[in-house]
């Protein structure tokens, strides 16, 4: 529960839509998981706790009255503009799709992997919910998986958009009767919305990646420039968070380039990319000061790295909560340099790596 508290509050500070952690309270009982651990309850605050799975529950029971009541509740609470739409249920599906596009893109722009993206973990409010075996990437690899139960990579970093779309398809199935009495027409209308997800996501992630590398304008070739950087990072491999943060520093001070180049095993690869990046920046209208401020605002210096989180939890299990509170304080200011905190922004050494995360509930 302390792990969920840390990561959800870090996500809030990063600017990612999320439920919030209000409190962790011990129960006085022992919980038997991999080991016997002290039990606790996490109190989570959200815009609502209605999920895709909530709709599936009533749809599986064939309870159309409950589905109608639930849909009306979601419209009133989250999407009041849908009430006046020609097809309110279709408007809700469209709005939820748009929020999930934005949410999953925000996750991936900071290297976050949810780890258990089932339909009961997709909140219709568009907030991140249920921080179980989630984690942040260290070295960039689109196939990264941390969850101990995800043996086939269903919820790997790069698979998150496709899984979100799959979840939305399950949500659409529960709404078909409210979209149109003609089943074929209802399926066609819902399918158009669900199929729009990937194109919307691709546009959103491209926009976000442009910001991460300091671009405020759009030009043909930007997508290829970004893909080349990611491929170089994967080949090295280079740390996801540090690469973009040091790129922001290098945009301000060329003297920072050795720090950036030091993340890559083959510096010739990144040197070629940096040359093309500088040429592209010359076509961008912003000043250096504006660009650097923008890059620093979207490229965090600190994320809740697995090894730091685990160290804080291990200390807490022994009754020492000071590392937990210290780490929480750092993560509440992720975009500040915080030079007084030592090496908390650095990736783990080989002996420190935490390769698996577990659901704590």
Rosetta blueprint (number, residue, H / E / L):
1 X L
2 X H
3 X H
4 X H
5 X H
6 X H
7 X H
8 X H
9 X H
10 X H
11 X H
12 X H
13 X H
14 X H
15 X L
16 X L
17 X L
18 X E
19 X L
20 X E
21 X E
22 X E
23 X E
24 X E
25 X E
26 X E
27 X E
28 X E
29 X E
30 X E
31 X E
32 X E
33 X L
34 X L
35 X L
36 X E
37 X E
38 X E
39 X E
40 X E
41 X E
42 X E
43 X E
44 X E
45 X E
46 X L
47 X L
48 X L
49 X L
50 X L
51 X E
52 X H
53 X H
54 X H
55 X H
56 X H
57 X H
58 X H
59 X H
60 X H
61 X L
62 X L
63 X L
64 X H
65 X H
66 X H
67 X H
68 X H
69 X H
70 X H
71 X H
72 X H
73 X H
74 X H
75 X H
76 X H
77 X H
78 X L
79 X L
80 X H
81 X H
82 X H
83 X H
84 X H
85 X L
86 X L
87 X L
88 X H
89 X H
90 X H
91 X H
92 X H
93 X H
94 X H
95 X H
96 X H
97 X H
98 X H
99 X H
100 X H
101 X H
102 X H
103 X H
104 X H
105 X H
106 X H
107 X H
108 X H
109 X H
110 X L
111 X L
112 X E
113 X E
114 X L
115 X L
116 X L
117 X L
118 X L
119 X H
120 X H
121 X H
122 X L
123 X E
124 X L
125 X L
126 X L
127 X L
128 X E
129 X L
130 X L
131 X L
132 X L
133 X L
134 X L
135 X E
136 X E
137 X L
138 X L
139 X E
140 X L
141 X L
142 X L
143 X L
144 X L
145 X L
146 X L
147 X E
148 X L
149 X L
150 X L
151 X L
152 X L
153 X L
154 X L
155 X L
156 X L
157 X H
158 X H
159 X H
160 X H
161 X H
162 X H
163 X H
164 X H
165 X H
166 X H
167 X H
168 X H
169 X H
170 X H
171 X H
172 X H
173 X H
174 X H
175 X H
176 X H
177 X H
178 X H
179 X H
180 X L
181 X L
182 X L
183 X H
184 X H
185 X H
186 X H
187 X H
188 X H
189 X H
190 X H
191 X H
192 X H
193 X H
194 X H
195 X H
196 X H
197 X H
198 X H
199 X H
200 X H
201 X H
202 X H
203 X H
204 X H
205 X H
206 X H
207 X H
208 X H
209 X H
210 X H
211 X H
212 X H
213 X L
214 X L
215 X L
216 X L
217 X L
218 X L
219 X L
220 X L
221 X L
222 X H
223 X H
224 X H
225 X H
226 X H
227 X H
228 X H
229 X H
230 X H
231 X H
232 X H
233 X H
234 X H
235 X H
236 X H
237 X L
238 X L
239 X E
240 X H
241 X H
242 X H
243 X H
244 X H
245 X H
246 X H
247 X H
248 X H
249 X H
250 X H
251 X H
252 X H
253 X L
254 X H
255 X H
256 X H
257 X H
258 X H
259 X H
260 X H
261 X H
262 X L
263 X L
264 X L
265 X L
266 X L
267 X H
268 X H
269 X H
270 X H
271 X H
272 X H
273 X H
274 X H
275 X H
276 X H
277 X H
278 X H
279 X H
280 X H
281 X H
282 X L
283 X L
284 X L
285 X L
286 X L
287 X L
288 X H
289 X H
290 X H
291 X H
292 X H
293 X H
294 X H
295 X H
296 X H
297 X H
298 X H
299 X L
300 X L
301 X L
302 X L
303 X L
304 X L
305 X L
306 X H
307 X H
308 X H
309 X H
310 X H
311 X H
312 X H
313 X H
314 X H
315 X H
316 X H
317 X H
318 X L
319 X L
320 X L
321 X L
322 X H
323 X H
324 X H
325 X H
326 X H
327 X H
328 X H
329 X H
330 X H
331 X H
332 X L
333 X L
334 X L
335 X L
336 X L
337 X L
338 X L
339 X H
340 X H
341 X H
342 X L
343 X L
344 X L
345 X L
346 X L
347 X L
348 X L
349 X L
350 X H
351 X H
352 X H
353 X L
354 X L
355 X L
356 X L
357 X E
358 X L
359 X L
360 X L
361 X L
